Amino acid sequence: MKSKTIATSLLLALGSLFYSSIASSAVDADAAQALAKKEGCLKCHGIDKPKEAKSFKEIASKLKGKDADAKLLEHLTTGPKVKLQDGSEEDHKMLKTKDKAEIDNLIAWLRAQAK
């Protein structure tokens, strides 16, 4: 009986940890889209369709499973040269916000666009 109680307690604890990790990693899509709009991202990028630059869906699909978080963070905060749809190049605009939670949420939302 005692081992059954311990096993049940362990399962409940693991389930609780699993649930809390999912809840804490939930993406606030509205906040991410609002930040993308405020930062000017939506001027060049469409969510599903390209504008002057690739769509977020294309970008997320390309980076899927390739250390996407680090690559997106670097891209959004360092202003590297980027190639636009017409073949021209320009410096990518850097995010003005320095709020790590906002940036992390934006990156998680961008990654979620991969289909």
Buried (B, 14 or more C-beta within 10 A) or exposed (E): EEEEEEEEEEEEEEEEEEEEEEEEEEBBEEBBBEBBEEBEBBEBBBBEEBEBBBBBBBBBBEBEEEEBEEBBBEBBBEEEEBEBEEEEEEEBBEBEBEEEEBBBBBBBBBBBBBE
